[in-house]
Amino acid sequence: MGDSTNDISLPIGLPTNTAELAELVTIANRDRSPLMIAGNSSKLDWGGMVRGAKSIVSTQKLDRLIAHAVGDLTITVEAGMKFARLQEILATAGQFLPLDPAYPDQATIGGIIATADTGSLRHRYGGVRDLLLGISFVRADGKIAKAGGRVVKNVAGYDMMKLFTGSHGTLGILTEVTLRVYPLPSNSGTVILTGAVDGLVSVAKMLLASTLTPIAVDVISTAFSRHLEISNTPSLVVKFATIPESIAQQSEQLLVIAKELGLKGGTWQGEQEEQLWSGIQTGIWGETPIGCKLGVRSTAAVETIEMIDRLTDNTSNALIHLNSGIGACALSDSQQIKSLRIHCESAGGFLSILQAPGDVREKIDVWGYRGNAVPLMREIKQQFDPVNILNPGRCF
């Protein structure tokens, strides 16, 4: 395991402040000693194989609250703060960060940004990059740098926040981040529709064009529907969060349309609803040997879920967020990857392998990207990390 990711036998550096982290990186740069970058290691195996790392540097002890501007709806924290703790802090002020990442109890804010791990709430609030206002980071040469700021309206300089989002720790090590937050919804209700794929396709198209205002809409595979105790068919899960009267009116409107299309429908609220969305958030990334991130055109979401059902004989936990067309699926057989990747690409999207056994990642292109941006991404990596000491091999 000495040359690949997940080598927990490597020595681990646990800096307690930015200066200590910068010193570790400076020494690694001087000695040409590659580093594996980690937060709380919940996604240490996501992406390509890290090659030649001599040690691990973790930011998990950089977990302080720096500032919470309640009135401005912004918060600044160190990158090692766990997502769950951040939500607890925000909840005391009636606010929340509208992300629902994998491993919410273990994941750090820096790791969520590095992997662009959003979730179902992307439908209403956008992705990680839409919530990130400012960053501080340690460069590959050990220097400390900043970008953005602590206010919502900030246009000075280059938008490195978007560049760092999804960079998997290859461009720099995040130390401090400022995020836009939102008022915590006090009411919610979820409509679940199940039945024939043709009916789900029709409802999905209607939702994309309607004036209804859900905060999340997910298309769920047959296996995942069973896992969530919804049904034995694919399902469409639609969450509303506004005043009770609006939730009731919008839910009823959706249920009437669904009934006309021959679909079954129902409304979940309270503890049952909370358990449902918790299961959606965490259910893909359980004990699955292969976990993939995928994207297709929004209009192809239901058909893609149907294709995953056929390809895996209704055994894959999978979902696609309707508004963005981005989703995830669990596969048990690496032979399924090629067919699913071909389908996603034909539907205007992609398939990337986030977690898989080492032998699978050695044989199959993890990212599956063949566009003309690869040379540009390699050039950016060269500019930020000319010695290639930060997560070498993780991306392209």
N, C-alpha and C positions, 0 to 999 in steps of 0.2 A: 504493500500500500504506500510505499515511500514516495512514489511519483504521482499519486492521484489524490483526488479530493476525499474528504471524510477521514483522513488519517489522524485520529484523535490521539495517537501516540506522539505526535509532534509536540515540542514545548510550546506552552501557551503564555502569551504576554497579556496581562490584565491591567492596563494603565488606569489610574483613578482620576486623571485630569488630562486636558488637551496637551499640556506641555510634556507630560510623560509619554503620551502617544507620539507626539512629534519627534521626541528623542529616539524612540524605538524605530520609527520609520527612517530617520536620518542615518542611524547606524546600519539598518538593512540596506539602504541605498548605497552607502559608502562601501559596504562589504559585498554588494551585488548578491544579496541573500533574499530570494523571493519569499513573500508573505502570503498566507491564506488569511483573508479578512472575514471576521465573523461578528455577529451581535451576540445573540443568545443561542446561536447554532441551530435554530429551528428549521432553517432552510439551507444548511451548509451543503447539502447535496443537490441543490437546484442549479441547473445549467451545465456547462461543459466541465470536463475534468480539469482541476487545477494541477498544473505540472511543476514539479521541482520545488515545491514550497519547503522551506527549512523550519518554519515556525508558524504558529497561528497568533494573530493579534485580535483580541476581542474587545469590543467597546461596551460590554455589559455593565461595567462599573461607572461608565459615564452616563448617569441616570438622573441628573438633577433637573428640577423645574427652574428655569431661568426667569421667565416672566409670563404672566397671564393677564392680558389686557381684556378684561371681561366686556367692557363697553365696546371695544373695537372688534370683538370676536376673533382674537388671535391669541396664540399661545406659543411660547418658545421653550423648548426642552433640549436636553442633551440627547444625542442619538441613541444611547443605550437604554433609554427608558422603555419599559415594556408597554405595549399598547393597552393592556388591561388597566395598568396603573394610571396611564394618561386619561382614560375614559372615566376612571373614578374621580380624578381631580376635576375634570370638566363637569361631571354630573353634579358636584356640589354647587356649581353656578348655573345649573340648568342648561348646560351645553354638552355637545359631543363632537367628536371627529367622525364624519360620515364615511368611514371605511369599515369593511368587514373582511379582514384578511384571513388567510389560513393560520392555524395555530394561534388564535387571538390571545391566549393566556401566556404564551411563551415568546411570541414575536416582539422584537424591538422596533421602535419607530425608524431607526436607520435601516434595518433589514427590510422593512416594508417598502421604504422608498427605493432602496437598492434593487429590489425585485419587482417594483411597480405592482404590488399586490393589492388590488382594490376590492372587488367583490360585487355583490348585488346592488349596493347603494350607488354604484356608478351611474345607474339609470337616471337618478335625479341630481346627484351632486358632482358628477364627473369623476375622473380618475385621480390618482395620487398627484400627478403633475398639476392638476387644477387646484389643489389645496395647499401646495407648497409655495410659500412666499419668500423664504430666505434660507440660506445654508451657510454654515462654516465647515471647513474640511481641511484635513491635512493632505498636502500634495505628496506625490511620490518622492520628492526630494526632502521631505520633512518640514517644509514651510507651511505656515497656516494661512489660509485664504478664506475670503468671504464673497458671497454673491447675494443679490436681492436685499431684502430688509425685513423690518418687523411691522410693516403696514400693508394694507391691501393694495393701495395704489402706489406701485413702485416700478418705474420703468427705466431706471438708470442702469447702464451697463448691459452686458450680454446675459441672456436668460440661461444661466448654467443649471438652474433648478431642473429644467426639462431635460437637459443633457445628462444629469446625474440620475434622474429617475429611470430605473431599469438598467443601470450600468453595471449592476452586480459587483460593485466594489472594485472595478477595474480602473477607474479614473482618479480616485481619491477616497479617503476615509472620512465619512461624515462624522462630525463631532457635535454640531448644534443645528437645530432646524426650527424655523418658524412656520406655523401652519394656520390656515384659516379654519375656523370652527363654526358651528351652527347651533341655534337653539334646539334643545332636546325635545322631540315631539312628545306631547302628553297623551295622544290618542292614536291608535292605529287599528287597522283591520285588514285581513288578507282573504282574498277570493281565490279559490282553487278550482280550476276547470280541468276535467278529464274526459277522455273519449277518443273518437277517431281522429287520425292525423289531419284529414281534410278540414274538419271543424276547427281544430287548433290552429291550422294555417290561416283560416279566415279570421278568427279572433285576433291572432297576432297582427295581421295586416290592419285590422280595424284599430287596434291599440296604437300602432305606429302613426296612424293618421288622425286619431281622435283628439278631442279636447280633454279627455280624462287625464288626471294628474297623479299617477302612481309614483311612489319613490323607488320601487323595484318591480321588475317583471322578469321572471326566469322561466325558461323552458327546461323541463326536467325529464330525464330518460325514464324508461320503464323500471329498470332496476333501482334507480335512485328513488322513484316514486314509491316502490315497495319498501325500500329502506326507511323512508320517511313516514311510512304508514299512511300514504295518501291513496294509492290505487294500484292496479295491475296494468296500467296503461301509461303512456307519456302524459305529462300534466303541464299546465300553465299556472304559475303561481304569481299573483298580483297583489302587491302591498300598497295600501293607501295610508297616509299619516297626515291628518289635518283635523278640523273640527268634527265632532261626532256626526253632525247632520250631513256634512259633505261626504264623509266616509260611507254612511248609510246610503245616500243617494247614488253615489258613483258605483258602489258595490251592486246595488239593485239594477242599475242600468246595464252593467256588465253581465250579470246573471241572466237578465232577460234576453240579451243578444245571444248568449251561449245556449240557452234553451232552444231558441229558434234554429240553431245550427245542430241540434241533437246532442249537445254536450251535457254532462252532469256538472253541477256546481254547488259550492257551499262556501260558507264564510267561517274563518277561524279567528278568534280573538283571545286576549288574555294569556294565560300560561301556555295553553295549547299553541298559540301563535308564536310565542317566544321560543318554545322548544323546536318548532318547525324551522324557524330562521337560524337558530343555533345549529341545527342539524345540516341545513343547507350550507352554512359557513364552513363547517368542519368535516362534512361527510366525504368529500372527494379525497381528502388527504389523510386517509386512515392507514390501513395496512396494505394498501395497493402496491404491487411491485413496480408499476409504471404509472406515473402521473404526468399528464400533458396539459399544456395551455393551448387553446385553439382560438381562431377567429374566422368568421365568415361574414358575408353581408347580412344585415339584420333580416332581410326578407328570406334568407335561406336558413334561419335558425331552426325552425321546426323540422324541416326536411333533413337537416344535419343530425339532429337528435334521432330521427327515424333511421338514418343511415347507421348511426352508432349502434342502435338497437339491433339492426340486422347483422352488422359486422360481428358483434360480440354475442349474438344469440341472447339478447336481453340480460347480459350480465354486467354491463358497465355502468357504474355511477357516473352520470354526466349531466352537465347543465350548461346553458348558454344564456347570457344576459341579453334580453331582446333588443334594447336600445343600441347597444354597442356591437353586438354580434360576437363578443368575447366570452369565452367559457373555459371549462376544464373537463377532463374526463379521466377515469381510471381504467387502465388496460391490464389484462393479465398475460397477454401474449405479445411479444415484440413483433411477430409476424403481422399484427393488425395495424402497425404504425404506418406502413407504406400506403395501404389502401385509404386510410383515413386522411393522411397528408395529401394525397392526390385529390380527394374529394374537397378538402378545405381550400386548396389552391384553386380548384376549378370554381369554387364559390367566392372567389375574390379575397381569400384569406390565407391562413398559415396554420401550421401545427408545430409546436416546439415541445421537446421533452424536458420537463423540469426535474423529475426524479426517476431514477431507474437503476438497476444493478450495474456495476461497473462494466461487466462484459457487454451489456446492451449499449452503453454509451461509447464503448470502444469501437463498436461495429457500425453504429448508425449516427448520421449527422444530427446532433442534438437540436440545433436551431432550424435546420431545414430551409434557410434563407439563401436564395440564389440571385437576389436583386443586385442592382448596380451600386448600392450604397455600401457594400462591404469594404471596398478600398478606402472610402471616406472614413468609415468607422475605425479602420486600422490606422489611418493617418491621425485621427483624433487621439487614439490610444497612444500612438508614438509621441504626440505632442505633450500629453499629460504625463506619460510614464515611459520615457525613452529607455530606461534600463529594464523595463518589464518586470517589476518586482511585486506589483499589486494583482493578486489573483491571476497569474499567468495561465492562459488557456481557458479561462472561464467563458469568455465571449470571443468568438471568431478568431 
